[in-house]
Every structure is written in C-alpha cells, then in structure tokens.
Amino acid sequence: DIQMTQSPSSLSASVGDRVTITCRASQSISIHLNWYQQKPGKAPKLLIYAASTLQGGVPSRFSGSGSGTDFTLTITSLQPEDFASYYCQQNYISPPEWSFGQGTKVEVK
Amino acid sequence: EVQLVESGGGLVQPGGSLRLSCVASGFTFSSYWMTWVRQAPGKGLEWVANINQDGREKYFVDSVKGRFSISRDNARNSLSLQMNSLRAEDTAVYYCARVWVGHCSGNDCYRAFDFWGQGTMVTVSS
C-alpha cells in the first residue's frame, strides 16, 4: 500500500500570505498526485491533478509541483475563501487503491 | 450538469448491514470508473472502494475487505455500496465520486475524482 504523509497538519495564515503544503509518498508515484480542497460540511473539490495541472475554473494562485515522492501545493496570495482543508491523493497506476494524505487545515491567523 | 446523489445512510447497530446508493446524471455513467470515499467525524478523507466501467474490477481499502462490496447498474446509472458487519469505526459521511481521466501520456493516465455527491451519513452505534 502507498502511504501519503502531509505536513503540516494545520497552519495559521493571513489573507495575502504565501502558503505551502507538502505531501510525501511512501514510494515513487511519478506525477500521479492530486490536490483537493474541502470546506466544512461540503464535498471535496478537485484543484490540481497530475501534480501540477490546474483543474478548470481553479484560480491561478493555486499551483502544484513535484514528482516521484515529494510534492507541494502552493497558494501564492491567500484569499478569504481559501481557508479550508487540503488533501493530497495518489492515483498510481496499479493497483488502483488511491489513498489520501491526512489533510492540512488552513486557519485564520 | 453532472450530478451524483447518495442515499441509504442512517443509524445501524454494530454487526448490522446497510446499502448505500448513488444515482448519477448528466454524463455517460457507463464510461467511467466510480468510487466511494468516506470521512469520519472530524477526520480526513479515506478512499473506500473503486469499480470499473463494467463492474468486473473492484478494489477496496484493507479495512473493509470481506465486509463491503461495490456494484453498479449501468442501465439505471446507479452505484451501490453494500456494507456488512459494520463497526463503530465505519461511522462516517460516505461520498460517491466520478473517476475522471485528466489526460494520458502513452499508456500512463492521470486520474482524479472530479465530481462528488453531497454525501450520506452512516452511524454505527448501539
């Protein structure tokens, strides 16, 4: 099984801050890495797939990078609507058992 | 408009069974892998199960293997999760989601869960 480890588990930030969240896979997954945003009481929303490709409609202040085992989600200028939880997910080819990281909660400082 | 609507959640005693359903609309259901993801109260997301387009390939997280089964009815655009021998630790909101192929590079395809239902709550308690 591929294990995904996110850090930090939570962070406090202010509007306008640059925020970075990291995700590490227990084995190389190439760029089979997605990022999701979830707000309280809502279903997750896909932000980035294939490590760095922005899903349609997602603001360009979100970006993803990395390959192999180490990945990063960056929000360049945090907006009020970005306070939420963020999850990485691996979707490596086989077997298709696509685990999530434990999540990072971005809170108001 | 793509829509996924789950139903079937509720309160069940430990050791009991429950069947969740997810009805899809707005896309060609039979062309997509589908998946179930759950979230225990105050916890993170946990992938639970996948099923391929014709229902012949099924995969489960270790913690539910042998207890949960996944199935689909492409004629009715419906996905199901049969949950048996339920435990307190199965208490969660259960989401169904569509597995979308973002793009492929040769035989290597990059998938993601692009549309999600609103979720249905399952509570296992005596």
Interface residues (C-beta under 8 A of the other chain):
Chain A: D1 S30 I31 H32 N34 Y36 Q38 A43 P44 K45 L46 Y49 A50 T53 Q55 S85 Y87 Q89 N91 I93 P95 P96 E97 W98 S99 F100 G101 Q102 G103
Chain B: W33 T35 V37 G44 L45 E46 W47 N50 E57 Y59 F60 V61 D62 Y95 A97 G102 H103 D108 C109 Y110 R111 A112 F113 D114 W116 G117 Q118 G119
